[in-house]
Amino acid sequence: MPPTQGPILYLAPFQGITDAIYRTSFNRYFGGLDAAFTPYISGTGTEKVSKNKLIDVLPEVNQAIRTIPQILSKDADEMLLLSKSLAALGYSEVNWNMGCPFSRVARKQRGSGMLPYPELVRQILDKLYQEGMPLGLSVKMRTGYNGHEDILAMIDVLNDFPLTEVIVHPRTGKQLYKGEASETAFSAIVDKVKSPLAWNGDIFSVEKFRELQDKFPSIQRWMIGRGALINPVLPLMISHPDAAKSIDWRKALSGFLQDIYLETYYRNEGRTAVVSRMKSLWVYLRESFENPTEAFRVIRKTRTPEEYLEAEMKVIADAELKLFY
Ligand SMILES: Cc1cc2nc3c(=O)[nH]c(=O)nc-3n(C[C@H](O)[C@H](O)[C@H](O)COP(=O)(O)O)c2cc1C
């Protein structure tokens, strides 16, 4: 499916889920996206980026869709070194994670833990641009750590730099995933950000997307996370509704999962690893079914690949789907 002409749609990054295998299979069976952001790369250091850290961003496994690597760091030297490695791989853009809410990350002033510290961010950006940042830089952020107001001072800093894009998920770090993405918090910054601005958060249906589009008519870029993990046809339903109607959901889901299964299996991660990976996808996929608890119960109790495959086939063939159209 060619890139959309209407809204620009991104797949949000999910550590442990949306790796290159997932992104490629997603595009093969569902599509509807303009680009996908990778789960964050971190801990690359300032000496030499190990090959292992780049495994998910190697161009040869990212041919299916425009891919934007993401970095989690508060060290300008580390960011510069990783950016150089990514530039050498052919990338033109890197995304900076200023949104991760988990306390092991945030308490070290990384991810959403940076949001109360605009001057720290200014120092990092100053250094990046003074020392020849080789890539376009975009930012993915929450609206604050303790409170939404953090973003106001942060936007003043970000506006001083030529960022390629700012993606905002209007929840605070403290909130984790509780409550709703705040349209009020987003409204407070929608006209203040100089770089192109993208919305991220709670797009679970076409209706919700249209509602947000009506509310924020200046926004062209939209990042979809859990909504796409639950119903992988959602981006296509938004960008190409007619094409989405011709997709046989159960068949596409089956092919999508089979590809992920086989790729994971052949990466020699072992029989247990393949089962636990597949189960982790069902944490989201189960919400596509009328009875998510029952669908997941069947999947969750499996131990071996054989048991898992049988359960997957049964759920996909028999379980009642929620109405998507
Ligand atoms: C398990 C999990 C892993 C995530 N990993 C990342 C990540 O690596 N980088 C990132 O920027 N966001 C990450 N996120 C956040 C999502 O990309 C997204 O911003 C969030 O789910 C809100 O969007 P949604 O409401 O459309 O799901 C993660 C979220 C979850 C639940």
The ligand as an SDF file (V2000), in Angstrom:
LIG
                    3D

 31 33  0  0  0  0  0  0  0  0999 V2000
    5.1250   -2.2580   26.5920 C   0  0  0  0  0  0  0  0  0  0  0  0
    5.3500   -0.8820   26.0330 C   0  0  0  0  0  0  0  0  0  0  0  0
    6.5710   -0.5740   25.4440 C   0  0  0  0  0  0  0  0  0  0  0  0
    6.7960    0.7150   24.9270 C   0  0  0  0  0  0  0  0  0  0  0  0
    8.0140    1.0070   24.3650 N   0  0  0  0  0  0  0  0  0  0  0  0
    8.2430    2.2600   23.9030 C   0  0  0  0  0  0  0  0  0  0  0  0
    9.4990    2.6170   23.3250 C   0  0  0  0  0  0  0  0  0  0  0  0
   10.4280    1.8170   23.1920 O   0  0  0  0  0  0  0  0  0  0  0  0
    9.6550    3.9050   22.9130 N   0  0  0  0  0  0  0  0  0  0  0  0
    8.6470    4.8340   23.0150 C   0  0  0  0  0  0  0  0  0  0  0  0
    8.8230    5.9860   22.6110 O   0  0  0  0  0  0  0  0  0  0  0  0
    7.4440    4.5120   23.5190 N   0  0  0  0  0  0  0  0  0  0  0  0
    7.2210    3.2540   23.9590 C   0  0  0  0  0  0  0  0  0  0  0  0
    5.9840    2.9490   24.4460 N   0  0  0  0  0  0  0  0  0  0  0  0
    4.8900    3.9560   24.3670 C   0  0  0  0  0  0  0  0  0  0  0  0
    4.0960    3.8380   23.0460 C   0  0  0  0  0  0  0  0  0  0  0  0
    4.9410    4.0200   21.9340 O   0  0  0  0  0  0  0  0  0  0  0  0
    2.9830    4.9060   22.9610 C   0  0  0  0  0  0  0  0  0  0  0  0
    3.5580    6.1720   23.0690 O   0  0  0  0  0  0  0  0  0  0  0  0
    1.9250    4.7490   24.0410 C   0  0  0  0  0  0  0  0  0  0  0  0
    1.4290    3.4250   24.0930 O   0  0  0  0  0  0  0  0  0  0  0  0
    0.7490    5.7230   23.8180 C   0  0  0  0  0  0  0  0  0  0  0  0
    0.1830    5.5460   22.5540 O   0  0  0  0  0  0  0  0  0  0  0  0
   -1.1720    4.6790   22.3420 P   0  0  0  0  0  0  0  0  0  0  0  0
   -2.1950    5.2430   23.2890 O   0  0  0  0  0  0  0  0  0  0  0  0
   -1.5340    4.8860   20.9030 O   0  0  0  0  0  0  0  0  0  0  0  0
   -0.8370    3.2680   22.6840 O   0  0  0  0  0  0  0  0  0  0  0  0
    5.7590    1.6900   24.9830 C   0  0  0  0  0  0  0  0  0  0  0  0
    4.5280    1.3600   25.5700 C   0  0  0  0  0  0  0  0  0  0  0  0
    4.3180    0.0980   26.1020 C   0  0  0  0  0  0  0  0  0  0  0  0
    2.9860   -0.2150   26.7320 C   0  0  0  0  0  0  0  0  0  0  0  0
  1  2  1  0
  2  3  1  0
  2 30  2  0
  3  4  2  0
  4  5  1  0
  4 28  1  0
  5  6  2  0
  6  7  1  0
  6 13  1  0
  7  8  2  0
  7  9  1  0
  9 10  1  0
 10 11  2  0
 10 12  1  0
 12 13  2  0
 13 14  1  0
 14 15  1  0
 14 28  1  0
 15 16  1  0
 16 17  1  0
 16 18  1  0
 18 19  1  0
 18 20  1  0
 20 21  1  0
 20 22  1  0
 22 23  1  0
 23 24  1  0
 24 25  2  0
 24 26  1  0
 24 27  1  0
 28 29  2  0
 29 30  1  0
 30 31  1  0
M  END
$$$$
